[in-house]
Amino acid sequence: MSLLPQDQDQRFLARALELARAAVGRASPNPTVGCVLARGNTVLGEGAHLYDARDHAEIVALKQAASLGHSVRGATAYVTLEPCAHHGRTGPCADALIAEKISRCVIATADPNPMVRGQGLAKLRVAGVEIEVSDPASALAIEARRLNDAFAYSIQHHRPFVTLKAAVSIDGMIAPAHRSRPGPVWITGPAARKDVQNLRHVSDAILTGIGTVLADNPALTDRTGLPRRRPLLRVILDSNLRTPLDAQVADSISNDLLFFTTEHASSQAESLQRLQGAQIQRLPESAPGQIDLASALSALHQRDIRSVLVEGGTFINASFLQSDLVDRVVLYFTEFELGLDGVPFARGLHSPYELQERLTSLQRKEIPHSDGSRLEDIRISGYLHDPWADFSS
């Protein structure tokens, strides 16, 4: 029994999204896009955009179809993002699809770039290509947008999309008041910590403060083992360059460690860190000894960083929230209590539970402990700023 056209659209658009998901971490600073070319029930070609390979998803699919000896004349293109109509590193994909005489194009979501939004659709329509754009409320359209939250936000607001992540005790603390020795204190289970690695993988940069470096000595690496186009940029806010030369972050530097500091930092300390291979950039202060966060994000945007994962301590969390620079929040709640003298989630601000009340598109996920115990962690995520809020398809 053959599929109905609507079922075909859902099937092939879902496949295009699968291709896009597999390319996460390999397309930035461009959007993550997948494409399927099909006639009837038959796939003629498919592909996803990989930044280093230059070709956009539509071109990858067209080249695969040609290599297999398939003509795509009269075929349907299923694309997760509106085909581009402008010249960038490559030519317009809309022109390439028109030249190959496709008859129909099914798109999960239009382009969020305000400079080019709708132009690809217009080109295709003028050429006589039938256009269908998914309902923005549909599951496929929502997923296509969420894959490109960072691109959508940064292309419209000219700064990276910021996700703040924290592991929080049931009484709203992130660490005990006293530690027997320096190093990380795990309050969530291994499964939740593995989930955090996925957050790192989809991010261009991870940011923390000197307080976390001194207390936890983190490596700040992407340990998923999944391919990525460029190393996860590790960013440390260190106003006086106090990071020890034997800290874990300095163990394996490959142009992926960046210190933001101030004009008051020691030149000798800068020289030592540079000898270790680190990058150092001096930024303005928002207050004595405090690096201006907006300047830090602007500097990252200039480096083509689309997304930043903030994994800081109580002061970093409070500073980002007070500056209204957090776009998405991911909280891992554990069943443990750390006590009223523990380190609060964000010093001087309300509890994480009150922050949770402000989030939109709230999602809740239970993460059982892998040791077989009855304990489980709860992941709560949502948005303070929807990257697609000002967008209409």
C-alpha beads as a LAMMPS data file, in Angstrom:
LAMMPS data file: protein, C-alpha beads

393 atoms
392 bonds

1 atom types
1 bond types

-500.0 500.0 xlo xhi
-500.0 500.0 ylo yhi
-500.0 500.0 zlo zhi

Masses

1 110.0

Atoms # bond

1 1 1 0.000 0.000 0.000
2 1 1 1.495 3.346 -1.031
3 1 1 1.863 6.215 1.349
4 1 1 -0.508 9.154 1.135
5 1 1 1.242 12.402 0.074
6 1 1 0.898 13.854 3.580
7 1 1 2.432 10.720 5.065
8 1 1 5.246 10.970 2.526
9 1 1 5.905 14.556 3.551
10 1 1 6.094 13.605 7.217
11 1 1 8.339 10.636 6.499
12 1 1 10.855 12.441 4.316
13 1 1 10.906 15.620 6.394
14 1 1 11.554 13.472 9.470
15 1 1 14.443 11.856 7.595
16 1 1 15.830 15.300 6.722
17 1 1 15.709 16.178 10.425
18 1 1 17.522 12.941 11.261
19 1 1 20.291 13.927 8.851
20 1 1 20.470 17.382 10.426
21 1 1 20.691 15.947 13.947
22 1 1 23.631 13.793 12.886
23 1 1 25.464 16.934 11.748
24 1 1 25.114 18.779 15.069
25 1 1 28.487 20.186 16.076
26 1 1 29.761 20.158 12.501
27 1 1 27.900 23.072 10.875
28 1 1 28.434 26.086 13.184
29 1 1 28.592 29.014 12.635
30 1 1 26.148 28.080 9.873
31 1 1 22.769 26.524 10.674
32 1 1 22.337 22.770 10.895
33 1 1 20.318 21.614 7.864
34 1 1 19.271 18.316 6.320
35 1 1 17.749 17.652 2.882
36 1 1 16.071 14.710 1.134
37 1 1 15.220 14.599 -2.587
38 1 1 12.465 12.132 -3.395
39 1 1 10.080 11.087 -6.134
40 1 1 7.094 9.116 -4.912
41 1 1 8.393 6.694 -2.283
42 1 1 11.934 6.698 -3.656
43 1 1 14.812 8.689 -2.194
44 1 1 16.980 10.087 -4.994
45 1 1 19.583 11.834 -2.863
46 1 1 20.061 13.170 0.644
47 1 1 22.585 15.021 2.751
48 1 1 23.358 17.500 5.514
49 1 1 25.456 20.626 5.707
50 1 1 28.969 20.285 7.118
51 1 1 30.726 23.639 7.351
52 1 1 34.152 22.363 6.367
53 1 1 32.735 20.624 3.289
54 1 1 31.199 23.956 2.201
55 1 1 28.219 22.513 0.295
56 1 1 24.818 23.218 1.787
57 1 1 22.487 20.293 2.423
58 1 1 20.580 20.777 -0.828
59 1 1 23.779 20.685 -2.884
60 1 1 24.983 17.568 -1.054
61 1 1 21.687 15.866 -1.895
62 1 1 21.798 17.000 -5.544
63 1 1 25.365 15.731 -5.933
64 1 1 24.455 12.378 -4.397
65 1 1 21.487 12.017 -6.740
66 1 1 23.705 12.795 -9.739
67 1 1 26.350 10.317 -8.591
68 1 1 23.664 7.626 -8.445
69 1 1 22.451 8.495 -11.937
70 1 1 19.134 9.973 -10.779
71 1 1 17.428 12.904 -12.450
72 1 1 15.590 15.064 -9.918
73 1 1 13.373 16.731 -12.501
74 1 1 9.850 16.825 -11.073
75 1 1 11.045 15.599 -7.669
76 1 1 10.270 17.031 -4.230
77 1 1 12.935 18.554 -1.991
78 1 1 12.421 18.147 1.751
79 1 1 14.526 20.672 3.643
80 1 1 14.677 21.478 7.359
81 1 1 15.409 25.169 6.688
82 1 1 14.423 27.485 3.856
83 1 1 16.856 27.176 0.917
84 1 1 19.125 30.206 0.775
85 1 1 18.786 32.804 -1.965
86 1 1 21.977 34.778 -1.376
87 1 1 25.648 34.363 -2.210
88 1 1 27.867 33.467 0.745
89 1 1 30.683 30.945 0.684
90 1 1 28.574 29.147 -1.950
91 1 1 25.884 30.060 -4.454
92 1 1 22.152 30.172 -3.668
93 1 1 20.582 26.762 -3.049
94 1 1 17.225 28.002 -4.322
95 1 1 18.840 28.661 -7.730
96 1 1 20.396 25.181 -7.774
97 1 1 17.055 23.501 -7.044
98 1 1 15.346 25.584 -9.725
99 1 1 18.045 24.725 -12.260
100 1 1 17.467 21.012 -11.620
101 1 1 13.724 21.568 -12.186
102 1 1 12.305 20.187 -8.961
103 1 1 8.538 20.612 -8.858
104 1 1 7.913 20.921 -5.139
105 1 1 9.707 21.956 -1.948
106 1 1 8.572 21.054 1.583
107 1 1 10.247 23.130 4.292
108 1 1 10.187 22.661 8.061
109 1 1 10.828 26.335 8.845
110 1 1 11.721 29.538 7.071
111 1 1 15.130 31.201 7.504
112 1 1 15.399 33.281 10.734
113 1 1 18.014 35.591 9.194
114 1 1 16.132 38.912 8.812
115 1 1 18.371 39.864 5.867
116 1 1 17.330 36.888 3.730
117 1 1 14.112 35.599 5.307
118 1 1 11.543 34.570 2.724
119 1 1 13.762 35.285 -0.289
120 1 1 14.411 31.614 -0.988
121 1 1 10.700 30.876 -0.845
122 1 1 9.978 33.790 -3.170
123 1 1 12.543 32.626 -5.737
124 1 1 11.118 29.122 -5.773
125 1 1 7.535 30.365 -6.139
126 1 1 8.435 32.683 -9.034
127 1 1 10.057 29.706 -10.767
128 1 1 6.824 27.733 -10.434
129 1 1 7.940 25.423 -7.632
130 1 1 5.111 24.418 -5.324
131 1 1 5.994 25.434 -1.746
132 1 1 4.771 23.975 1.513
133 1 1 6.014 25.269 4.866
134 1 1 5.202 23.216 7.959
135 1 1 2.785 24.546 10.538
136 1 1 5.000 26.291 13.144
137 1 1 3.139 24.394 15.879
138 1 1 3.900 20.980 14.361
139 1 1 6.414 18.687 16.042
140 1 1 8.717 18.663 12.994
141 1 1 8.770 22.455 12.723
142 1 1 9.467 22.835 16.441
143 1 1 12.337 20.345 16.267
144 1 1 13.794 22.052 13.191
145 1 1 13.777 25.344 15.039
146 1 1 15.232 23.936 18.254
147 1 1 18.137 22.466 16.284
148 1 1 18.971 26.017 15.254
149 1 1 18.106 28.009 18.380
150 1 1 21.656 29.332 18.593
151 1 1 21.825 30.361 14.942
152 1 1 18.394 32.003 15.090
153 1 1 19.206 34.018 18.198
154 1 1 22.714 35.101 17.227
155 1 1 21.806 36.071 13.671
156 1 1 19.033 38.344 14.984
157 1 1 20.627 39.714 18.173
158 1 1 24.339 39.682 17.277
159 1 1 25.479 37.803 20.351
160 1 1 25.748 34.123 21.232
161 1 1 22.771 32.174 22.549
162 1 1 23.464 31.522 26.254
163 1 1 22.410 28.382 28.106
164 1 1 22.925 28.357 31.859
165 1 1 23.307 24.866 33.333
166 1 1 23.467 23.947 37.010
167 1 1 23.129 20.895 39.230
168 1 1 20.992 21.871 42.208
169 1 1 20.082 20.162 45.459
170 1 1 16.453 19.853 46.485
171 1 1 16.978 22.807 48.840
172 1 1 18.390 25.019 46.068
173 1 1 22.126 24.734 46.648
174 1 1 24.918 23.865 44.201
175 1 1 27.664 22.826 46.633
176 1 1 28.193 22.108 50.330
177 1 1 29.429 24.880 52.586
178 1 1 32.667 23.109 53.409
179 1 1 34.828 20.648 51.474
180 1 1 37.367 18.231 52.834
181 1 1 39.579 18.826 49.792
182 1 1 39.530 20.761 46.490
183 1 1 37.803 19.126 43.537
184 1 1 34.309 18.614 42.155
185 1 1 31.447 17.598 44.439
186 1 1 29.003 15.469 42.455
187 1 1 25.419 15.884 43.618
188 1 1 23.837 14.258 40.563
189 1 1 24.242 10.728 39.260
190 1 1 26.411 9.525 36.347
191 1 1 23.479 9.544 33.904
192 1 1 22.777 13.220 34.531
193 1 1 26.470 14.057 34.171
194 1 1 26.509 12.186 30.865
195 1 1 23.519 14.229 29.756
196 1 1 25.537 17.390 30.478
197 1 1 28.141 16.192 27.982
198 1 1 25.449 16.344 25.298
199 1 1 24.864 19.993 26.205
200 1 1 28.581 20.604 25.757
201 1 1 28.596 18.858 22.398
202 1 1 25.907 21.115 20.922
203 1 1 27.680 24.253 22.205
204 1 1 30.445 26.237 20.542
205 1 1 31.894 27.409 23.850
206 1 1 31.743 26.611 27.556
207 1 1 32.248 29.423 30.070
208 1 1 33.080 29.445 33.757
209 1 1 34.750 31.683 36.312
210 1 1 37.999 31.576 38.227
211 1 1 36.111 30.575 41.381
212 1 1 34.977 27.324 39.778
213 1 1 38.467 26.671 38.388
214 1 1 40.041 27.039 41.829
215 1 1 37.350 25.065 43.664
216 1 1 36.590 22.246 41.211
217 1 1 39.597 22.157 38.863
218 1 1 37.401 21.147 35.881
219 1 1 38.654 20.052 32.453
220 1 1 35.710 21.715 30.631
221 1 1 35.857 19.295 27.688
222 1 1 33.311 17.640 25.401
223 1 1 33.585 13.970 26.327
224 1 1 30.783 12.592 24.133
225 1 1 33.260 11.235 21.589
226 1 1 31.024 12.615 18.825
227 1 1 32.631 14.451 15.900
228 1 1 32.697 18.225 15.951
229 1 1 34.069 20.782 13.487
230 1 1 36.153 22.732 15.960
231 1 1 37.169 22.100 19.567
232 1 1 34.834 23.269 22.298
233 1 1 36.184 26.713 23.172
234 1 1 36.866 26.817 26.915
235 1 1 36.375 30.328 28.268
236 1 1 37.447 31.405 31.761
237 1 1 36.548 34.718 33.332
238 1 1 39.693 35.467 35.337
239 1 1 40.066 39.169 36.111
240 1 1 43.545 38.803 37.645
241 1 1 44.789 35.713 35.769
242 1 1 44.981 33.536 38.864
243 1 1 44.434 30.220 37.063
244 1 1 47.220 27.845 38.169
245 1 1 49.517 26.659 35.419
246 1 1 48.907 23.059 36.537
247 1 1 45.109 23.350 36.401
248 1 1 43.294 20.677 34.370
249 1 1 42.232 23.232 31.774
250 1 1 45.923 23.744 30.961
251 1 1 46.694 20.047 30.527
252 1 1 45.962 19.888 26.806
253 1 1 45.657 23.269 25.131
254 1 1 45.069 23.295 21.392
255 1 1 44.043 26.887 20.732
256 1 1 40.840 26.098 22.638
257 1 1 41.470 27.895 25.948
258 1 1 40.560 31.571 26.192
259 1 1 40.973 33.802 29.216
260 1 1 38.931 36.972 29.506
261 1 1 40.686 39.283 31.926
262 1 1 40.980 42.983 32.770
263 1 1 43.534 45.715 32.218
264 1 1 44.700 45.244 35.809
265 1 1 45.877 41.649 35.327
266 1 1 49.602 41.023 35.727
267 1 1 51.633 41.140 32.517
268 1 1 53.857 38.404 33.924
269 1 1 50.844 36.162 34.534
270 1 1 49.693 36.853 30.960
271 1 1 53.091 35.861 29.597
272 1 1 53.056 32.591 31.549
273 1 1 49.565 31.679 30.350
274 1 1 50.479 32.520 26.768
275 1 1 53.541 30.270 27.069
276 1 1 51.116 27.494 27.996
277 1 1 49.322 28.126 24.683
278 1 1 46.289 29.968 26.013
279 1 1 44.603 32.920 24.348
280 1 1 44.111 36.030 26.470
281 1 1 41.850 39.003 25.829
282 1 1 41.508 42.006 28.114
283 1 1 37.985 43.408 28.436
284 1 1 36.298 46.347 30.187
285 1 1 35.043 46.015 33.747
286 1 1 31.398 46.417 34.759
287 1 1 32.561 46.992 38.353
288 1 1 35.986 46.817 39.987
289 1 1 37.385 43.349 39.400
290 1 1 34.327 42.206 37.396
291 1 1 34.592 41.529 33.683
292 1 1 31.767 43.083 31.680
293 1 1 29.684 40.129 30.520
294 1 1 28.125 41.896 27.529
295 1 1 31.637 42.691 26.275
296 1 1 32.630 39.053 26.775
297 1 1 29.686 37.821 24.711
298 1 1 30.383 40.427 22.029
299 1 1 33.992 39.221 21.833
300 1 1 32.794 35.641 21.432
301 1 1 30.345 36.669 18.712
302 1 1 33.259 38.220 16.817
303 1 1 34.909 34.786 16.939
304 1 1 31.844 33.227 15.230
305 1 1 30.672 31.623 18.468
306 1 1 26.935 31.028 18.165
307 1 1 26.265 29.253 21.465
308 1 1 27.731 29.429 24.972
309 1 1 27.116 26.989 27.812
310 1 1 27.619 28.651 31.197
311 1 1 28.761 26.209 33.883
312 1 1 29.693 28.579 36.656
313 1 1 29.334 29.012 40.379
314 1 1 26.984 31.116 42.445
315 1 1 28.474 34.498 41.427
316 1 1 28.664 33.724 37.696
317 1 1 25.070 32.442 37.735
318 1 1 23.873 35.559 39.539
319 1 1 25.811 37.918 37.255
320 1 1 24.436 36.412 34.040
321 1 1 20.874 36.350 35.358
322 1 1 21.045 39.901 36.756
323 1 1 22.378 41.121 33.397
324 1 1 19.506 39.393 31.576
325 1 1 22.021 37.514 29.427
326 1 1 20.637 34.002 29.937
327 1 1 18.430 32.694 27.139
328 1 1 17.898 29.073 28.151
329 1 1 18.159 27.355 31.535
330 1 1 18.869 23.676 32.235
331 1 1 18.648 22.615 35.884
332 1 1 19.420 19.154 37.202
333 1 1 17.636 18.739 40.531
334 1 1 18.864 16.028 42.878
335 1 1 17.032 14.560 45.873
336 1 1 19.921 15.400 48.212
337 1 1 19.797 18.290 50.665
338 1 1 22.911 20.389 51.197
339 1 1 21.580 22.549 54.019
340 1 1 20.880 26.234 54.428
341 1 1 24.601 26.972 54.813
342 1 1 25.349 25.477 51.391
343 1 1 26.411 27.512 48.348
344 1 1 23.258 29.005 46.783
345 1 1 22.438 28.561 43.104
346 1 1 22.763 32.314 42.445
347 1 1 23.909 34.458 45.347
348 1 1 21.632 37.389 46.073
349 1 1 18.882 36.166 43.742
350 1 1 15.765 34.107 44.173
351 1 1 15.846 30.330 44.363
352 1 1 16.070 28.092 41.275
353 1 1 12.438 27.171 41.869
354 1 1 11.393 30.787 41.369
355 1 1 13.556 30.959 38.252
356 1 1 11.825 27.830 36.997
357 1 1 8.478 29.648 37.227
358 1 1 9.726 32.201 34.701
359 1 1 10.678 29.663 32.037
360 1 1 8.654 29.077 28.875
361 1 1 8.445 25.884 26.804
362 1 1 9.185 24.048 30.033
363 1 1 10.335 20.438 29.744
364 1 1 10.775 17.912 32.526
365 1 1 12.795 14.714 32.231
366 1 1 13.470 12.059 34.853
367 1 1 17.007 10.644 34.839
368 1 1 17.319 7.480 36.981
369 1 1 20.602 6.776 38.735
370 1 1 22.509 4.055 36.917
371 1 1 23.596 2.350 40.149
372 1 1 20.203 0.718 40.569
373 1 1 19.193 2.898 43.514
374 1 1 15.728 4.373 43.794
375 1 1 17.144 7.896 43.502
376 1 1 16.685 9.874 40.321
377 1 1 17.624 13.327 39.084
378 1 1 15.100 15.640 37.443
379 1 1 16.122 17.755 34.474
380 1 1 14.106 20.958 34.062
381 1 1 14.738 23.095 30.981
382 1 1 13.103 26.111 29.423
383 1 1 13.604 29.547 27.923
384 1 1 13.945 33.039 29.308
385 1 1 14.294 34.393 25.756
386 1 1 12.751 32.439 22.878
387 1 1 15.198 32.774 19.945
388 1 1 12.305 32.560 17.507
389 1 1 9.987 34.952 19.379
390 1 1 10.269 37.793 16.855
391 1 1 10.123 35.423 13.914
392 1 1 7.122 34.716 11.723
393 1 1 7.252 32.278 8.841

Bonds

1 1 1 2
2 1 2 3
3 1 3 4
4 1 4 5
5 1 5 6
6 1 6 7
7 1 7 8
8 1 8 9
9 1 9 10
10 1 10 11
11 1 11 12
12 1 12 13
13 1 13 14
14 1 14 15
15 1 15 16
16 1 16 17
17 1 17 18
18 1 18 19
19 1 19 20
20 1 20 21
21 1 21 22
22 1 22 23
23 1 23 24
24 1 24 25
25 1 25 26
26 1 26 27
27 1 27 28
28 1 28 29
29 1 29 30
30 1 30 31
31 1 31 32
32 1 32 33
33 1 33 34
34 1 34 35
35 1 35 36
36 1 36 37
37 1 37 38
38 1 38 39
39 1 39 40
40 1 40 41
41 1 41 42
42 1 42 43
43 1 43 44
44 1 44 45
45 1 45 46
46 1 46 47
47 1 47 48
48 1 48 49
49 1 49 50
50 1 50 51
51 1 51 52
52 1 52 53
53 1 53 54
54 1 54 55
55 1 55 56
56 1 56 57
57 1 57 58
58 1 58 59
59 1 59 60
60 1 60 61
61 1 61 62
62 1 62 63
63 1 63 64
64 1 64 65
65 1 65 66
66 1 66 67
67 1 67 68
68 1 68 69
69 1 69 70
70 1 70 71
71 1 71 72
72 1 72 73
73 1 73 74
74 1 74 75
75 1 75 76
76 1 76 77
77 1 77 78
78 1 78 79
79 1 79 80
80 1 80 81
81 1 81 82
82 1 82 83
83 1 83 84
84 1 84 85
85 1 85 86
86 1 86 87
87 1 87 88
88 1 88 89
89 1 89 90
90 1 90 91
91 1 91 92
92 1 92 93
93 1 93 94
94 1 94 95
95 1 95 96
96 1 96 97
97 1 97 98
98 1 98 99
99 1 99 100
100 1 100 101
101 1 101 102
102 1 102 103
103 1 103 104
104 1 104 105
105 1 105 106
106 1 106 107
107 1 107 108
108 1 108 109
109 1 109 110
110 1 110 111
111 1 111 112
112 1 112 113
113 1 113 114
114 1 114 115
115 1 115 116
116 1 116 117
117 1 117 118
118 1 118 119
119 1 119 120
120 1 120 121
121 1 121 122
122 1 122 123
123 1 123 124
124 1 124 125
125 1 125 126
126 1 126 127
127 1 127 128
128 1 128 129
129 1 129 130
130 1 130 131
131 1 131 132
132 1 132 133
133 1 133 134
134 1 134 135
135 1 135 136
136 1 136 137
137 1 137 138
138 1 138 139
139 1 139 140
140 1 140 141
141 1 141 142
142 1 142 143
143 1 143 144
144 1 144 145
145 1 145 146
146 1 146 147
147 1 147 148
148 1 148 149
149 1 149 150
150 1 150 151
151 1 151 152
152 1 152 153
153 1 153 154
154 1 154 155
155 1 155 156
156 1 156 157
157 1 157 158
158 1 158 159
159 1 159 160
160 1 160 161
161 1 161 162
162 1 162 163
163 1 163 164
164 1 164 165
165 1 165 166
166 1 166 167
167 1 167 168
168 1 168 169
169 1 169 170
170 1 170 171
171 1 171 172
172 1 172 173
173 1 173 174
174 1 174 175
175 1 175 176
176 1 176 177
177 1 177 178
178 1 178 179
179 1 179 180
180 1 180 181
181 1 181 182
182 1 182 183
183 1 183 184
184 1 184 185
185 1 185 186
186 1 186 187
187 1 187 188
188 1 188 189
189 1 189 190
190 1 190 191
191 1 191 192
192 1 192 193
193 1 193 194
194 1 194 195
195 1 195 196
196 1 196 197
197 1 197 198
198 1 198 199
199 1 199 200
200 1 200 201
201 1 201 202
202 1 202 203
203 1 203 204
204 1 204 205
205 1 205 206
206 1 206 207
207 1 207 208
208 1 208 209
209 1 209 210
210 1 210 211
211 1 211 212
212 1 212 213
213 1 213 214
214 1 214 215
215 1 215 216
216 1 216 217
217 1 217 218
218 1 218 219
219 1 219 220
220 1 220 221
221 1 221 222
222 1 222 223
223 1 223 224
224 1 224 225
225 1 225 226
226 1 226 227
227 1 227 228
228 1 228 229
229 1 229 230
230 1 230 231
231 1 231 232
232 1 232 233
233 1 233 234
234 1 234 235
235 1 235 236
236 1 236 237
237 1 237 238
238 1 238 239
239 1 239 240
240 1 240 241
241 1 241 242
242 1 242 243
243 1 243 244
244 1 244 245
245 1 245 246
246 1 246 247
247 1 247 248
248 1 248 249
249 1 249 250
250 1 250 251
251 1 251 252
252 1 252 253
253 1 253 254
254 1 254 255
255 1 255 256
256 1 256 257
257 1 257 258
258 1 258 259
259 1 259 260
260 1 260 261
261 1 261 262
262 1 262 263
263 1 263 264
264 1 264 265
265 1 265 266
266 1 266 267
267 1 267 268
268 1 268 269
269 1 269 270
270 1 270 271
271 1 271 272
272 1 272 273
273 1 273 274
274 1 274 275
275 1 275 276
276 1 276 277
277 1 277 278
278 1 278 279
279 1 279 280
280 1 280 281
281 1 281 282
282 1 282 283
283 1 283 284
284 1 284 285
285 1 285 286
286 1 286 287
287 1 287 288
288 1 288 289
289 1 289 290
290 1 290 291
291 1 291 292
292 1 292 293
293 1 293 294
294 1 294 295
295 1 295 296
296 1 296 297
297 1 297 298
298 1 298 299
299 1 299 300
300 1 300 301
301 1 301 302
302 1 302 303
303 1 303 304
304 1 304 305
305 1 305 306
306 1 306 307
307 1 307 308
308 1 308 309
309 1 309 310
310 1 310 311
311 1 311 312
312 1 312 313
313 1 313 314
314 1 314 315
315 1 315 316
316 1 316 317
317 1 317 318
318 1 318 319
319 1 319 320
320 1 320 321
321 1 321 322
322 1 322 323
323 1 323 324
324 1 324 325
325 1 325 326
326 1 326 327
327 1 327 328
328 1 328 329
329 1 329 330
330 1 330 331
331 1 331 332
332 1 332 333
333 1 333 334
334 1 334 335
335 1 335 336
336 1 336 337
337 1 337 338
338 1 338 339
339 1 339 340
340 1 340 341
341 1 341 342
342 1 342 343
343 1 343 344
344 1 344 345
345 1 345 346
346 1 346 347
347 1 347 348
348 1 348 349
349 1 349 350
350 1 350 351
351 1 351 352
352 1 352 353
353 1 353 354
354 1 354 355
355 1 355 356
356 1 356 357
357 1 357 358
358 1 358 359
359 1 359 360
360 1 360 361
361 1 361 362
362 1 362 363
363 1 363 364
364 1 364 365
365 1 365 366
366 1 366 367
367 1 367 368
368 1 368 369
369 1 369 370
370 1 370 371
371 1 371 372
372 1 372 373
373 1 373 374
374 1 374 375
375 1 375 376
376 1 376 377
377 1 377 378
378 1 378 379
379 1 379 380
380 1 380 381
381 1 381 382
382 1 382 383
383 1 383 384
384 1 384 385
385 1 385 386
386 1 386 387
387 1 387 388
388 1 388 389
389 1 389 390
390 1 390 391
391 1 391 392
392 1 392 393
